Every structure is written in structure tokens, then in C-alpha cells.
Amino acid sequence: MSGSRARQSGLTLIGLLIALSVLSILIGLAMPAWQRQLARHRLTAGLTALHGALIQARHEAIFANRPLVFVFCRDAGEKGWCFVVTDDSACDCRSGDCPVSAGVPRPVQGADFPGLDLSVLPRNGMIRFYPARGTTSAGSIVLSVGDAEAKVIVSSLGRVRICSASLTGVPPCV
């Protein structure tokens, strides 16, 4: 081994910089798709919570033979919105002191679903569930996050259904 250099193997600084730059470009390209997917998951979670609460409220009104009210409130603060199912139509779910009886879903705060916006028709923010034949005052609730949107529709006969043009696996709104 006189006069010959031993060959060294490993990463060079330039090779490492090239690998890191390619990796950062790939992450930069994947990030918007990842954020859209997270937004759709938030929308699906909110849609599931709302749909379940409305169905449970209807069943409880029939089972307990008493009218119940879905009350929606909008807040300019950090919570954004909230809804509760209660016996009291004057209840404000922002205060947190709504009478909620057994069998009725707990109040839901917008802070539990960051970035999710919710709007209710009728404008008074209430949907009533009557025990007689499971009827309701009709209304619809629109949930949106980013460019994705879904709707929960409550018919006067008490049917609660969901629809969306932007979520896969959910029937389109007609």
C-alpha cells in the first residue's frame, strides 16, 4: 500500500444538499393536498356529529313524548358557533347553562371543529322536534371548510339526511 490512497465511501455535502432540496420540493408539492384532506376530514367529523345529534334528538322527542329544540348560536369569539338540543327554546348554548336531560346529545362547540363554519336555516337558528309522529319544523344546516361544503336537511316529516357535492361517499344535493 505504498503510495496509494484508501478509497473512502459515504455522503458528500453536495449530495446531501441535493437530497434535502428534492425532499423539500416534494413536501412543498404534497402540502396543499394534505391540507385539503385534513379540511375534508374536519368537515366529515362535524357532519357526523351534527347528523347524529339531530337523529338522536328526534328519537328522544318521540321516546320521552316531549318536544325538543335544536338551538344554534353564532358567536364572534373564539368558539365561533355552538349547538345544543334542549327543552328550552330560549337557551343560549354560549352560556353553557342550558338544561340538557338524559338521552339528549351534549352541547357541541365550534372550537371542537377548528376551521369549520356552520349556518342554519331558518334564520332563528332553531329546529323543533315534536313527539307526535316524529315531525319537525323543517330546516337545513350548511357546514363548510375551505372549498368543501355539506348540508344536513331536516324535513317536516322528521327525516334527517345529508348531501354534499364535494365529499365522496355522500349523495349529491339535488
N, C-alpha and C positions, 0 to 999 in steps of 0.2 A: 504494500500500500504506500509505497513511497511515491510522493508527488501527485497522488490522486485525491480528489475531494470526495468525501462521503456524500451521497445524494440524500437530501432531506425532503420529506414529504409533509404536506399539511396545507392549510389555507393561507393564501396571501391576503394582504389588506385590501387589495383591489378586488379580488374575488369575493371577499366578504361584503364589501360595499355594493357590488353588483347584485348579489343575492338579496341584500336588505332593500335595495331600491326596487327590485322586481316584486318582492313581498309587499312593500308599502303601496305600490301601484295596484296590486291585486286586492288588497284590503280596501283601498280607496274606491275601486270599482264595485266591490261587494257591499259596501256600507249602505248606500241608498236602498238597495233591495232588502237588506236586513232590517232597516228601519221601517220600511213599508210592511214587512211581515210582522214585526212587533206591533205596529199600529193595528193591523188586522186581527191579531190575537187579542189586543185590548178590546176591540170592538166586539169580537165574538164572546169574550168573557162578560162584558157589560150586557150584551144582548141576552145571554143565557140567564144572568141574574135577574134581569127585568122580566123576561118571559116567564121564568119560574115563579117570581113574586106575584105576577098577575094571575097566573093559573092557580096558585095556592090561595090567593085572596078570594077568587071566585068559589073554590071548593069550600073554604072556611065559611063564607057567607051562606052557602047552601046548608052545610053541615050544622052550623050553630044557629041557623034560622034568624040571622040578624044582618042588617045592611052594613057593608063596609065601604070605605072610601080610600082610593089610591090618591094620595096627595103629593104633588110635585112642587118643589120650591126652587127658585133660582137665587143664587147668592153671588154678589160681586166679589166676595172674598176668595180665600184660597180653596175652599171646598167646591165652589162653582155651582153645584146643584145637589139636591138630595131628594129622595122619595121615601114614603112610609105608607103602610096600609094600616088604617086605624078605624075606630068607631066615630071619631070626632072630625067633622069636616073643617073645623076652624083650626085644626092642628097645624103647626108650623114645624117641619122636621129640622129646621136650622137650630131651633132652641134645644132640641134633644129631650123635651119633656112630654112627648106625645104618648097618650095611653095606648100601649100595644098589648093585646091579650094573647093567650096561648093559641098556637096554631097559625098565627099571622107572622109573615116574614119580618125580620128585624129591619130597622131603617137602614137605607143604603146611602152612603155619602159619595159625592163625586170625587173626593180625594182618594177613594179606593181604586179609581179607574183614571189615572192621570192622562190628560190629553183628550179624553172622551167628552164630547158635547152632547147634550140631551135637550130636546124640545118637545113640548106636549101640546096637542090639540085635543080638547077645547082649550081656549085661552085661560080659563080659570084654573087650569092645572089639576083638575080632579076627574077621576073616573069612578063612578059609583057602581058597586056590586050589590044587587038585590037578591034576597033569598028565594023569591018566587020564580021558579023555573030557571034560576041562574042567569037572569037577564042583567044587563049593564047599561049604563049611559055610554054610548059609543065614543070612541076616541082613538087617536093614534099617537105614537111616540116615535120620534126620529132620533136615532143615535148616529153620530158621525165622528170620525177621527181622520184627519188628513183628507185624502180624496175618497175614502171608503165611507159608505153610508148604509144603514139598515133601518128597517121600520118594523115596529110592533103595532099591529092593528087589532083593536078590540071592537067586535061588532055588538050591536044592541041585543043580540041573542046570547051573548056571553062567549062567543068563540074568540080565542086569542091566537093569532097567527103571526108569523114573522116572514119578512120578504126583504130581498136585497138584490141589487143589480151588480154589486161589487164583491160579494162574498161567494165563494164556491160552496156547493152543498146546500145553499139556501135558495128557495124558489124566488124567481124574479118578481118584483112588484108589477102588478097589472093596472 
